[in-house]
Amino acid sequence: MDFSAQQQPVFTDADERARVVARFYRIVGHFEAIETMRNSNRPQKEYNRPALVRLMFKYTRTPESQDKFLQAFFRCMALGMHEDDHLDLDDDGTVADLSQSLSDYADYLLNYFFLPCTCQKRISGAVTNPL
């Protein structure tokens, strides 16, 4: 993920940012509920990918970093960030596509952010948060 590509503000005002954040939480919340239900029926639990994405956004330190995270999320999901496109989360085809994209994004975060941070911490004893 290249977070350095865009230098100008992502949102024109606080209302636009609030709409995008609400859309993000709506999408992630939908899949987090599904994942929680799936994992409750499995003997061997997997990590909750939507929860990882939600918590990564929530605990990102600055609003600017959160904005860049939102850009990367919507790009990965192949959704327009600024579009009010009445996303149909009841359509099985749409849900399947978005579910796969969300899983891919969470796996990317795990493999290219969290695991390298863990390795770096073990080597140096300390790690800095790049976000």
Protein Blocks (a to p, Z undefined) as FASTA:
>chain_A
ZZklpmbdfbfbfklmmmmmmmmmmmmmmmmmmmmmmmmmpfbdcddfklmmmmmmmmpm
bfklmmmmmmmmmmmnopafkbcehpafkbmklmmmmmmmmmmmmmmmmmmmmmmmmmmm
mmnopacdfZZ
